[in-house]
Amino acid sequence: MPRYFREPEELTVEESFAKATLADLKPLGRALSSDAPMRKGDLVPFLVEQLRTPERAEALYKRLDELGQAAVQEAMHDPDGLLDLDRFRAKYGAEPDLGTGDGKDAKSRQRALLGMFFPISLALPRDLHHMLRGFVPRPPSLTVTASEQLPATVKLRSYQWVNGKPSRKLSRNRCGCARRRRMPCMTSWPC
């Protein structure tokens, strides 16, 4: 069966870190401690110990940035512990930064912290999923903003495609509508 059709495995924190590669684990260790072990056999127990108690897990959760906390909230309150990136992007306008970086500077250490909650996939490990119930709040509900008035202009990009490539950009009238050369504007606005 193709990889993308498989159901996510329900792994524990220890099993998740054991399945990850050393290249994925090193930035996690660096994000937590400058003297973290560098061998996988030593690094996996070190990382597991960081998530062993609810107090340590909560301390890591509080160190996440706003989008990282939102990602954990969304996955925590999903029945299967999964983070749906399409739904997340639609709700928050961006994806959480799941890249691990190298863990050497502050920004890459921050990215690596989210990797502690999602070690090998977009699913929370099952024992961590149960532990987070004690302190992770429900995610905010989806809100849609509406306006009574239409905007004065709308940014519209139109291209003419020839053989699968854009050949030229269409020109714009003052009203913002796209048009080809020497074509009158079809809107009721004065151009």
C-alpha positions in Angstrom: 0.0 0.0 0.0 1.4 3.4 -0.8 2.8 5.4 2.1 0.3 8.2 1.9 -2.7 5.9 2.2 -1.5 4.3 5.4 -3.3 5.0 8.6 -0.9 6.8 11.1 0.7 4.5 13.6 -0.3 4.9 17.2 3.1 5.1 18.7 4.3 6.1 22.2 6.8 8.9 22.6 9.7 6.4 23.0 8.7 4.5 19.9 8.3 7.7 17.9 11.8 8.9 18.8 13.3 5.5 18.2 11.8 5.5 14.7 13.2 9.0 13.9 16.6 9.4 12.3 19.6 10.8 14.2 19.6 13.8 11.9 16.0 14.6 13.0 16.8 14.0 16.7 20.0 16.1 17.0 18.3 19.5 16.6 15.7 18.4 19.2 18.5 17.6 21.7 20.2 20.9 20.9 17.0 22.9 21.5 16.7 21.4 24.9 20.2 21.4 26.2 23.6 22.5 24.9 25.1 19.3 26.4 22.6 16.8 25.0 24.0 13.5 23.9 24.9 13.0 20.3 24.5 9.2 19.9 21.0 8.0 19.1 21.2 5.3 21.8 21.7 8.1 24.4 19.7 10.8 22.8 16.4 8.8 22.6 16.2 8.3 26.4 17.2 11.9 27.0 14.4 13.2 24.8 11.8 10.7 26.2 12.7 11.9 29.7 11.9 15.5 28.7 8.3 14.4 28.0 8.0 11.9 30.8 6.0 14.0 33.3 3.1 16.5 32.6 5.1 19.3 34.3 8.0 18.9 31.8 5.6 18.6 28.9 3.7 21.7 30.0 7.0 23.6 30.3 7.9 22.7 26.7 4.4 23.6 25.5 4.7 27.0 27.1 8.0 27.6 25.2 6.3 27.2 21.8 5.4 30.2 19.8 1.7 31.1 19.2 1.4 29.0 16.0 3.2 26.1 17.6 0.8 26.1 20.6 -2.2 26.3 18.2 -0.8 23.3 16.3 -0.6 21.3 19.5 -4.1 22.4 20.5 -5.6 21.4 17.2 -3.9 18.0 17.3 -4.8 17.5 21.0 -8.5 18.0 20.4 -8.6 15.8 17.3 -9.9 12.4 18.3 -7.0 10.7 16.6 -4.4 13.2 17.6 -3.7 14.3 14.0 -2.8 17.8 12.8 -4.6 18.5 9.6 -2.4 21.1 7.8 -5.0 22.1 5.3 -7.5 22.9 8.0 -4.9 24.6 10.1 -3.8 26.8 7.2 -7.4 27.8 6.5 -8.0 28.6 10.1 -4.8 30.4 11.1 -3.6 31.7 7.7 -0.2 29.9 7.9 1.3 26.5 8.7 3.2 25.8 11.8 7.0 25.6 11.3 7.6 21.9 11.5 11.1 22.2 10.1 13.8 21.2 12.6 16.7 23.3 11.4 20.0 22.6 13.0 19.2 23.7 16.5 22.2 26.0 16.7 20.5 29.4 16.7 17.4 30.7 18.6 15.0 30.5 15.7 15.9 26.9 14.8 15.7 25.8 18.4 12.2 27.3 18.5 11.3 25.2 15.4 12.8 22.1 17.0 10.6 22.4 20.1 7.5 21.7 18.0 9.3 18.6 16.8 9.2 17.3 20.3 5.4 17.0 20.0 5.4 15.7 16.4 8.6 13.6 16.2 8.0 11.6 13.0 4.6 12.6 11.7 1.7 15.0 12.1 0.2 12.7 14.8 0.8 13.2 18.5 2.3 10.1 20.2 -0.6 8.4 22.1 0.8 8.6 25.6 1.6 12.3 25.0 -1.9 12.8 23.6 -3.4 11.5 26.9 -0.9 13.6 29.0 -1.7 16.9 27.3 -5.4 16.7 28.2 -4.6 18.1 31.6 -3.3 21.5 30.5 -3.7 22.1 26.8 -6.8 24.3 26.2 -9.3 23.9 23.4 -8.4 25.6 20.2 -10.3 28.8 19.4 -13.3 28.3 17.2 -13.2 29.3 13.6 -14.3 32.9 13.0 -15.0 34.5 9.7 -14.8 38.3 9.4 -17.4 40.0 7.3 -17.8 43.6 6.1 -20.9 45.6 5.2 -19.0 47.5 2.4 -17.1 46.2 -0.5 -13.4 47.2 -0.8 -12.6 50.1 -3.2 -10.2 47.9 -5.2 -9.4 44.2 -5.4 -6.0 42.9 -6.3 -6.5 40.7 -9.4 -3.8 39.0 -11.3 -4.6 37.5 -14.6 -2.2 36.0 -17.1 -2.6 34.8 -20.6 -1.3 31.2 -20.9 0.3 29.9 -24.1 1.7 26.4 -24.2 1.5 26.1 -20.4 3.5 29.3 -19.7 2.4 32.8 -19.0 3.0 34.9 -22.0 2.2 38.4 -20.8 0.6 40.1 -17.9 -2.7 41.8 -18.7 -2.9 45.6 -18.2 -5.0 47.2 -15.5 -7.5 50.0 -15.6 -7.7 52.5 -12.8 -10.7 50.6 -11.4 -8.5 47.5 -11.0 -10.1 45.4 -13.6 -7.8 43.5 -15.9 -8.1 44.1 -19.7 -6.3 43.4 -22.8 -5.0 46.4 -24.9 -7.6 48.5 -26.6 -10.5 46.7 -24.9 -13.1 48.8 -23.1 -13.8 48.2 -19.4 -16.8 46.1 -18.9 -17.6 47.3 -15.4 -19.9 50.1 -14.4 -17.1 52.0 -12.7 -15.4 54.9 -14.5 -11.9 53.8 -15.6 
